[in-house]
């Protein structure tokens, strides 16, 4: 049995390629999005001074803007997460570059930004409606009801009926992954913001989650090709659920904490079934696969003799 750590044999290449100083195991290695120097820009007629590393979204956050810049895929509590420019709900208009995503556009000195320009407002509205069209909007049975960022921005923007419809047909919904005793995955609530993947890979450096598939088939997946959370290498740290802006990843203890159940209609039966009904949900510190991998890479116990020579 090998005593080498898991990561040592995780890359099977012909020649050893040393890691460069700006690449670390488990990270997405995203390029820096902010400015390379301090800048002064104008946001909706207001001068804003920014520091090195700032984006247009940082500048917009410092003043009262005319337009509502949503930025659903942005997460500013940890520098290792994003920006990804995935949701495109943070679009603003600039005098030189036109409409750009503010979360990943550097604050360039002398730039003039308008948040309520018609093109920028329409871009934000269209992208918000696109997110809602691919989202199970049964909020009353969702574990994130009342603490969902998508719900908040929809209310703030007076969304009554998304222009592209909503997804309520159960036959179009994926089964809920309820296999883990710690974290439930409802991909029908996912907006593909990538926060959970970066929290897992860049912050916790566990390398469990990934985005897989293309186009409308893009979804949260697992790096070991597992079908369920319990078959993944999850260590149940919960960071992915902490950064999730919707109810796609919810800690099991909170699944029903904020729901308003409709008689005979619960979160589990809001989708086309769920995975994990055969699991007994006994408390564990990590998924079985992660536990087995950890055990395989632990040093063998050394057999010592006692002082008197007896085993």
N, C-alpha and C positions, 0 to 999 in steps of 0.2 A: 504494500500500500504506500502510495506516494505521500511524503510529508511536505511537498512543495505547496505554497499557497495557490489558490484557484487561479489567480491572475497570471501566474508564471507560465502556465501552459495553455492559456486561453487563446493565444494567437499562434496559429500553425502556419508559418511562412517559411520559405526556403532559406532565406538569409535573415539574420537578426538586423532589424532596422532600428537604430536608437531613436528615442523620442526627442524632439527638439524642445527647447525651453518653453515654448509657448503652446505646447500640446500636453494635456494631462489626461491620464486614463479616466474614462467615464464622462468626459465633457463633450459638448457639441462643438466647442471651439468656435463660437460665433465671433465674427469680426466686431470691433468696437463700433457703436452706432453714433456716439456723441461727437462733439466738436473737439478739435485738437488744441484750441486756445479759448480764452474768455471772449465773449462777444456781446454786443449790444444790438438787439433786434427790436422791431416794433410789432406788437400784437394788438390788433384791433385799435390802432391809434395810440397805444400805450407803450412807452419805451421800457424794455426789460433787459437788465444786465444778467448775463449767465456766466457760469464758471466753466472751466475746461471739462469736457466730457458730457456737456448738456445737450439735450435734444430739443426740438421744437415743442414736444409735449411737456418737457420740464418748464419751458418758458410759459406755456399756456397755463400750467398749473399754478403759476405765481400770481396771476391776475384774474380779474373777473372778465371772462370772455363773453362775446356776444352770441356765439354759437356753442352748443353742448358737444364737447370733444369726448367721446365715450371711451375709447382705448380699452376694449374688453380683453385683449390678449396681453396687455402690458401688466407687469407686476413689479412695483417699485420698492418692495420690502427686502429684496435680496438682489445684489448686483449680479449674481450668477444665473438669474432667470430673465431671459428675453433681452431686448425686445425682439419679436418674431415677425411683425407686420403680417399676421395671419388673418385677423378679422377685418381689417381695413375700416374700422368704425372711428378712427381718429384722424381722418383726412382733413387737411386744411389747405387753403389756397395761399400761394406765395407769389410775389411780384415777378420773380425771375424764373422759377421752376414750375409754376402751375400748381396743380393739386398733388400733394404728396402725403405719405403717412407720417404724422408728426412724431410717433413713438420711435421711429428709427431714422429720422432725418436730423442731421447735426444742426445746431444753432449757429448759423453763419453770420458773421458780423455784417450789419447793414441790411439784413433781410427784413422785408415787410410781410407780415402774416395776417391773413384775414380768416377768421373761423366761421363767419356767417355768410361768406360769399356763396352764391347760388350753386356753383359747381361743387364746392366742398360739402355744403349741406345736403345736396342731393346724393352725393357719393356715400355719405355717412348713413343716410336714411335707407338707401338701396341695400347697402351691405348689412345693416341691421335686419332688414326684412328678409334677406337671404339666410341669415343665421336662424331666424325664427321659423322659416319655411322648412328647415331640416331638423326641427327640434320638437320633442314631445312636450306640448304646452299644457299638460295636465298638472298645473302647479299645485293644486289643492291636495294631491297625493304624493308630492315630491318631498324628499327629506331636506331639500335646501329652500323650501318655501319660506319667504320672508328674509332670507339671507343670500339671495341669488343675485349676482351682478347683472345678468341678462334681464332678469325680472325688473331690477331697479331702473336700468336705463330705458327699458320699454315703457315703464310708467312715466319716467321723466320726459320722454319724448311723445307722450300721449298716443302711443300705438294702440289702436282699437282692433284693427283687422289688417294683418300683414298683407301686402299687395300680392305676395306669391303663395298665399294660403298657409296652412299649418299641417303638420303630420299627426293625424289622429287615428288613421287606419291601422289597427293592431297588426294586420298581416304585413305591414311595411316596417314594423318595429323589430329590433333585435331582442332576443331573450336577455333578461337581466342576469348578470353574473353575480350570483349570491353564494358562490362556493366558499369564499373566505370568511372566517369568523370575525375578521377585522374590518375589511373594506368591501363595500358593494360597488360594482361597476354597472352603470346604466348608460350604455353608449348612445341611447336615444336622446340623452341630455347633453352630449358632448358637442362643443363648438370648435373642436380641433385647434385650440389655442396653443397647445404644446407646453403649457405651464407644468403639467404633471410630469412629462418626460424630462424636462430640464431639472425639476426638483429632484427627481429620482437619480438622474445621471450626473448632473453638475453639482448639486448641493450634497445629497446623501452619498453619491458615487456608488450606488448599488447596481446600476445597469440592468434594471428589471423591465422598465417600460420602453416602448418605442411607438412611433406612428407607422402603420403599415397600410398597404394598399394604395390605390390611386383614384383620383376623381371622386365620385360619389361613394366609392367603396373604401375610402380612407377611414381608418378607425384606430383606437387605442389597441395596441398589441403588446406582446411580450418578446423580449430579446431571445429567449430560449425556445421560441415557437410554441409555447404552451397554448392550450385552448381556454383555460380558466385561470383565475387568480391563484387558486390552490395548487395548480400545477406549475406555476411560475416560481421564481426564486425570491419572491417578496419576503422582506423581513418584518413587515407590518409596522414600519415606523410612522406611517400616517401622513407623511409630508405631502404626498400627492393629493390627498383629500383636503389638506389645509390650503393649498394654493388653487384648487379647482374653483372657477368662478360660477359654476352651476351645480346641478345635482348629479353630474356624471360619476363622480367619485365621492362617496359618503361613508364615514365611519359607521359600522353596523349599529352602534349604540345610538346614533342620531338619525337613522333611516326614517323612523316614524315620529321623531321628536317635534317636528313643526308641521306635520301634515294635518289636513282637514279632511278626513276620510268621507267619501261619499258612500252612503249605505250600499254594501255589496260590491264596492269598487275601491280597491286598495292599490298601493304602488306596485306590488308584485304582479297583480293581474291587469295593470294598465298596459303592459307590453304583451307580446306573444309568448307568454311563459317565462320561466327563469331557470337558470342552471344552478345546481347545488342543493336540490331538495333532498338528495341522498346523504349529504354530509351531516355529521352529528353535531358540528359546531362546538366541539370541546375546545377550551382555551389552549392555545399553543403560543410559543414565542415567535415562531416563524413557520412558513409553509413547509410541508414535508420535504419537498425537493431541496429547499435551501438548507434545511437541517441535515439532510443526507450529504450534501456537498460539503458542509462545514465539518461533518464527522469524518468524511473521507480524507480531508486535508489536515486533520489534527495529528500531531506527533503521537506515535505509539507510546503507551505507558511503559516506563522503565521498571523492570522487576528488580527490586533491591533486597538485599539480605539484611536481617536484623543484626544488632550488635553481637548477639551471642552466636551468630552463625546460622540460625534457623530461618527458613523462608517464611 
